[in-house]
Amino acid sequence: MIEIYKHVLPNGLRIVVHPDITTPLAAVNLIYDVGARDEEPDRTGFAHLFEHLMFGGSKNVPSYDEPLQRVGGENNAWTSNDFTNYYVTLPANNIETAFWLESDRMLELNFTPKNLEVQSKVVIEEFKQRYLNQPYGDVPLLTRPLAYKVHPYLWPTIGKDIAHIEQATMDDVKSFFYKHYAPNNAVLAVAGNVKPEAIFRLAERWFGGIPRREVPLRSLPVEPAQTEARELTVERRVPADFLHINFHTGKRCDPDFYINDLLSDLLSNGPSSRLFQSLVKENQLFSDINAFISGDIDPGLFSVTGRLMPGVSIGRAEAAVWKELEAISTEKIADRELQKVKNKVESNLVFSEISFLNKAMNMAQYELMGDANDINNEIEQYRAISTQQIPEAAASIFRKENSSTLRYLAVNGPGEK
């Protein structure tokens, strides 16, 4: 049970706090309700660009890292389709440094042509290195527009075209910042050796003077139901053939999220899972295979991906995957099999709560989705799932007309296989 205290500032900033006296440290996590889904189709990659710009200094603090390092702190960030998250860990008695730094960059960044040029080059290089020049790197650039046609999930967080970052202007980035980086569009979570009332006072002191901003009302296009199977086959100079099948599924906050999560674990979590046992160990069709859900705020994807063994045809491997998906959609699940994956999920959840940083990040995300206290109900949500619900969910998801399949074929040279 995570003990959570809440407070809201007049400018709309939500604060959630978990005191943990077992550590001398504290985590300060600031999550903004902006991700790749909030970008314009001709201006993608901006949420991820800001993950970098936010470390390029702010209006009154030219260097973010230096003062934090002086007080023994560390920091990092991540961007998703739905959120942008920034976190700091440091000794709890130095926590005010984190409030000073985070509040100043929420107020205003160091918007200079030089900073934009430097950070844009970093992002462009990351795009080239991770997505264009790495084996299988372009898979997200291929699979997302195959699965989505109108919803902005059709591009990855890095963006769909490198030119969008190359052509980004100062007006573009300033507009994006003031639309989304606002106290009324964020949650501040603190976990560690702190007292809630002291944290609320610090939040008032450092964030209270930042004005609310006009955050645009989110109105995203709804992805229409997929009615026929989609396929794409490409050839690349990679070590082995690769299969990636996406299925449309529900939202992160839907009740069946927990069912789908257990379904993915039954298929591929660990050496005793169904896909591993059948397709890797017994039939040796794949060297590795995975099933996972995206867990997006809007309707997301259930993915099955695998790298083929040498000499195995893509058709044979794909047919074997579908056979396993049909089996879990039509056959009764044994109580023992389901309980085993439930136990693993529960132990992972309990173990993750040991980390004060994990607690801060999870509290922030859950509060942004609705209520931080929902963290304390997760285990019960998984425990309540029955063996009957698994094949029902599988049958609903694993339909041919709901599938988007990428066949990624390895070639050794022009025309060679």
C-alpha positions in Angstrom: 0.0 0.0 0.0 1.5 3.3 -1.1 0.5 6.2 1.2 -0.3 9.2 -1.0 -0.9 12.8 -0.1 -2.3 15.4 -2.6 -2.4 19.1 -3.1 -3.4 21.4 -6.0 -2.0 24.9 -6.5 -4.3 27.7 -7.7 -2.5 27.6 -11.1 -3.6 24.0 -11.6 -0.4 22.1 -10.8 -1.2 18.9 -9.1 1.2 17.6 -6.4 1.3 14.0 -5.1 3.7 12.9 -2.3 4.7 9.6 -0.8 6.9 9.8 2.4 9.4 7.0 2.7 11.7 7.1 5.7 13.7 4.0 4.6 15.9 6.1 2.3 17.9 9.3 2.7 17.1 10.2 -0.9 14.1 11.7 -2.7 12.8 11.6 -6.3 11.1 14.6 -7.9 9.1 13.6 -11.0 7.4 16.1 -13.2 5.1 14.7 -15.9 3.5 16.8 -18.6 0.3 15.8 -20.4 1.9 16.1 -23.8 3.3 13.4 -26.1 3.7 12.6 -29.8 -0.1 12.3 -30.2 -0.3 16.1 -29.6 1.8 17.0 -32.6 0.7 18.2 -36.0 1.1 15.7 -38.9 3.6 18.1 -40.6 5.4 18.9 -37.3 6.2 15.6 -35.7 8.9 14.7 -33.2 8.4 17.9 -31.2 7.6 16.2 -27.9 10.8 14.3 -28.1 12.7 17.4 -29.2 11.5 19.1 -26.0 12.9 16.3 -23.9 16.3 17.5 -25.1 15.5 21.3 -25.1 14.5 21.1 -21.5 18.1 20.2 -20.6 19.6 23.1 -22.5 19.0 25.6 -19.8 16.2 27.8 -18.7 15.5 31.6 -18.5 17.4 32.1 -15.2 19.5 28.9 -15.1 21.9 28.6 -18.1 23.0 25.1 -17.0 20.6 22.5 -15.7 23.1 19.8 -14.9 25.8 21.6 -13.1 23.8 22.8 -10.0 22.2 19.5 -9.7 25.5 17.6 -9.8 26.8 19.9 -7.1 24.2 18.7 -4.6 24.6 15.0 -5.5 21.6 14.8 -7.9 21.0 12.8 -11.1 18.3 13.3 -13.8 16.8 11.9 -16.9 13.6 11.9 -19.0 11.5 9.9 -21.4 8.9 10.7 -24.0 6.0 8.5 -25.1 3.0 8.9 -27.4 1.0 10.2 -24.5 3.4 11.9 -21.9 6.7 13.6 -21.4 8.4 12.7 -18.1 11.3 14.4 -16.3 12.8 13.1 -13.0 15.5 13.9 -10.5 16.9 11.9 -7.7 19.0 13.5 -5.0 19.6 13.6 -1.2 16.3 14.6 0.4 17.9 17.5 2.3 18.9 19.0 -1.0 15.4 18.7 -2.6 14.8 22.4 -3.0 17.4 22.5 -5.7 15.2 20.2 -7.9 12.2 22.5 -7.2 14.3 25.6 -8.3 15.5 23.9 -11.5 12.1 22.4 -12.5 10.1 25.5 -11.8 12.5 27.7 -13.8 12.3 25.6 -16.9 8.5 25.3 -16.6 8.4 29.1 -16.5 10.5 29.6 -19.6 13.3 27.8 -21.5 16.5 29.2 -22.8 15.1 30.0 -26.2 18.2 30.8 -28.2 19.0 29.9 -31.9 22.2 28.2 -30.7 20.3 26.0 -28.2 17.7 25.0 -30.8 20.5 24.3 -33.3 22.4 22.1 -30.9 19.5 20.1 -29.6 18.0 19.7 -33.1 21.3 18.2 -34.3 21.3 15.8 -31.3 17.7 14.6 -32.2 18.5 14.3 -35.9 21.6 12.2 -35.1 19.5 10.0 -32.8 16.9 9.6 -35.6 19.6 8.5 -38.0 21.5 6.2 -35.6 18.5 4.4 -34.0 16.0 4.4 -36.8 17.8 4.6 -40.1 21.3 3.1 -39.6 20.5 0.3 -37.1 19.3 -3.2 -38.1 15.5 -3.4 -37.7 15.5 0.3 -36.6 12.9 1.4 -39.1 10.3 -1.2 -37.9 8.3 1.5 -35.9 8.4 3.8 -39.0 6.8 0.9 -41.0 4.4 -0.7 -38.6 2.7 2.4 -37.1 1.4 3.8 -40.4 0.4 0.3 -41.3 -1.8 -0.1 -38.2 -3.1 3.5 -37.9 -4.5 5.6 -40.7 -5.9 8.8 -39.0 -4.9 8.7 -35.3 -1.5 10.4 -34.5 -0.2 7.1 -33.1 0.6 6.5 -36.7 4.1 8.0 -36.1 6.6 7.1 -33.4 7.8 9.5 -30.8 11.0 10.3 -32.8 8.7 11.6 -35.5 7.7 10.3 -38.9 10.1 12.5 -41.0 13.5 13.8 -40.0 12.8 16.9 -42.1 10.2 18.0 -39.4 13.0 18.6 -36.9 15.5 19.9 -39.5 12.9 22.6 -40.4 11.7 23.5 -36.9 11.8 27.2 -36.3 12.0 29.2 -33.1 8.4 30.2 -33.5 7.4 26.5 -33.8 9.1 25.4 -30.6 8.0 28.4 -28.6 4.4 27.8 -29.7 4.6 24.1 -28.7 6.1 25.0 -25.3 3.5 27.6 -24.3 0.7 25.3 -25.4 1.7 22.3 -23.4 4.4 23.0 -20.8 2.1 24.6 -18.2 1.4 24.0 -14.5 -2.2 23.2 -15.3 -1.0 20.5 -17.7 1.4 18.7 -15.3 1.7 16.6 -12.2 4.6 16.9 -9.7 5.2 13.8 -7.7 7.7 13.4 -4.9 8.7 10.2 -3.1 11.4 9.7 -0.5 12.4 11.0 2.9 10.1 14.0 2.9 7.2 15.4 4.8 4.1 16.1 2.6 3.3 19.6 4.2 7.0 20.7 3.6 6.7 19.6 0.0 3.4 21.5 -0.5 5.1 24.6 0.9 8.0 24.2 -1.5 5.7 23.7 -4.4 3.8 26.9 -3.5 7.1 28.8 -3.2 8.7 27.7 -6.5 5.7 26.9 -8.7 2.9 29.1 -7.3 4.0 32.1 -9.3 3.9 30.4 -12.7 0.7 31.5 -14.5 -1.8 29.1 -15.9 -1.6 28.7 -19.7 -4.2 28.2 -22.4 -3.7 24.5 -23.0 -5.6 23.5 -26.1 -8.5 21.1 -25.7 -7.4 17.7 -27.0 -9.5 16.6 -30.0 -7.8 13.8 -31.8 -9.2 11.9 -34.8 -10.7 8.5 -33.8 -9.1 5.6 -35.6 -11.9 3.7 -37.5 -12.3 0.0 -36.8 -10.1 -2.1 -39.0 -12.1 -4.3 -41.4 -9.5 -6.1 -43.4 -6.0 -7.5 -42.9 -3.1 -5.3 -43.8 0.3 -6.5 -45.0 3.7 -5.1 -45.8 6.8 -7.0 -47.0 10.2 -5.3 -47.1 13.8 -6.5 -47.7 16.7 -5.2 -45.6 20.4 -6.1 -45.0 19.7 -7.6 -41.5 20.9 -10.9 -39.8 17.6 -12.7 -39.9 14.0 -12.5 -41.1 11.7 -10.7 -38.7 7.9 -10.9 -38.2 5.8 -8.2 -36.6 2.0 -8.5 -36.3 -0.1 -5.7 -34.7 -3.7 -6.0 -33.5 -5.9 -3.1 -32.4 -6.9 -3.2 -28.7 -8.4 -0.9 -26.1 -7.2 2.0 -24.0 -4.9 1.9 -20.9 -7.8 2.9 -18.7 -10.2 0.3 -20.1 -11.2 -2.6 -17.7 -9.8 -5.2 -20.1 -6.3 -3.7 -20.0 -5.4 -6.1 -17.2 -6.9 -9.1 -19.1 -4.8 -8.2 -22.2 -1.7 -7.7 -20.1 -2.1 -11.2 -18.6 -2.8 -12.6 -22.1 0.5 -11.2 -23.3 2.3 -12.8 -20.4 0.7 -16.2 -21.0 2.0 -16.0 -24.6 5.5 -14.8 -24.1 6.6 -13.9 -20.5 9.4 -16.3 -19.7 10.7 -19.7 -20.9 7.5 -21.6 -19.8 5.2 -19.3 -21.9 3.3 -20.7 -24.8 5.0 -19.0 -27.7 8.5 -19.7 -26.3 7.7 -23.4 -25.6 6.1 -24.1 -28.9 7.9 -21.8 -31.4 11.4 -21.4 -29.9 12.0 -24.6 -27.9 10.0 -27.3 -29.5 9.7 -26.4 -33.2 12.7 -24.1 -33.4 11.1 -21.7 -35.7 12.1 -18.5 -33.9 15.3 -17.5 -32.1 13.2 -15.2 -29.9 9.5 -14.2 -29.8 7.5 -11.7 -27.8 4.0 -10.6 -27.2 3.2 -7.2 -25.5 0.6 -4.5 -25.3 1.4 -0.8 -25.9 -0.7 0.4 -22.9 -1.5 3.7 -24.6 -4.0 6.2 -23.3 -6.0 6.0 -26.5 -6.8 2.6 -28.2 -3.5 0.9 -28.6 -1.9 -2.2 -30.0 -1.2 -5.8 -29.1 2.0 -6.8 -30.8 3.5 -10.2 -31.6 7.1 -10.1 -32.8 9.8 -12.6 -33.5 13.1 -13.2 -35.2 13.2 -16.3 -37.3 15.8 -19.1 -37.2 17.9 -19.6 -40.3 16.3 -21.6 -43.1 12.7 -21.1 -41.8 10.4 -19.6 -44.3 8.4 -16.5 -43.2 5.2 -18.3 -44.3 5.7 -21.3 -42.1 6.6 -19.1 -39.1 3.6 -16.9 -39.5 1.3 -19.8 -39.8 2.7 -21.3 -36.6 2.1 -18.0 -34.8 -1.5 -17.9 -35.9 -2.0 -21.5 -34.7 -0.9 -20.5 -31.2 -3.1 -17.4 -31.2 -6.1 -19.5 -32.3 -5.4 -22.1 -29.6 -5.4 -19.5 -26.8 -8.6 -18.0 -28.3 -10.5 -21.3 -28.3 -9.1 -23.6 -25.6 -9.7 -23.5 -21.9 -6.9 -22.0 -19.8 -5.8 -24.1 -16.8 -6.1 -22.4 -13.4 -2.5 -23.2 -12.7 -1.2 -21.6 -15.9 -3.1 -18.4 -15.2 -2.1 -18.3 -11.5 1.5 -18.6 -12.4 1.5 -15.4 -14.5 -0.6 -13.7 -11.9 2.1 -14.5 -9.3 4.8 -13.2 -11.5 2.9 -9.9 -12.2 2.2 -9.5 -8.5 5.8 -10.0 -7.5 7.0 -7.5 -10.1 4.5 -4.9 -8.8 5.6 -5.4 -5.2 9.3 -5.4 -6.1 8.9 -2.1 -8.1 7.4 -0.4 -5.1 10.7 -0.8 -3.3 12.2 1.9 -5.5 11.2 5.4 -4.5 11.9 6.6 -8.0 9.4 4.0 -9.5 6.8 5.2 -6.9 7.3 8.8 -7.9 7.0 8.0 -11.7 4.0 5.8 -11.2 2.2 8.2 -8.9 2.6 11.0 -11.5 1.4 8.9 -14.4 -1.6 7.5 -12.5 -2.6 11.0 -11.3 -2.4 12.3 -14.8 -4.6 9.4 -16.0 -7.2 10.0 -13.2 -6.1 9.2 -9.6 -2.7 8.3 -8.1 -4.5 6.0 -5.6 -5.4 3.6 -8.4 -1.8 2.2 -8.0 -3.0 0.5 -4.8 -5.8 -1.3 -6.7 -3.6 -2.9 -9.4 -2.9 -6.2 -7.8 -6.6 -6.8 -7.1 -7.4 -6.0 -10.7 -5.1 -8.8 -11.8 -6.3 -11.2 -9.1 -9.9 -10.8 -10.2 -9.3 -12.0 -13.8 -10.8 -15.5 -14.5 -9.6 -18.2 -16.9 -12.8 -17.7 -19.0 -11.9 -14.0 -19.7 -8.6 -14.9 -21.3 -9.9 -16.8 -24.4 -12.7 -14.3 -24.8 -10.2 -11.4 -25.0 -8.0 -13.4 -27.3 -10.8 -14.2 -29.7 -11.8 -10.5 -29.8 -8.3 -9.3 -30.5 -6.6 -12.0 -32.7 -8.8 -11.7 -35.8 -7.3 -11.6 -39.3 -9.2 -8.5 -40.2 -7.8 -6.8 -37.1 -4.2 -7.6 -38.0 -1.4 -5.5 -39.6 1.6 -7.7 -40.6 5.1 -6.6 -41.4 7.3 -9.3 -43.0 10.9 -8.0 -42.7 13.1 -10.2 -44.9 16.9 -10.5 -44.7 18.9 -10.1 -47.9 22.7 -10.6 -48.2 23.0 -8.7 -51.4 21.0 -7.4 -54.4 18.6 -10.2 -55.3 20.1 -12.7 -52.9 18.3 -14.5 -50.1 
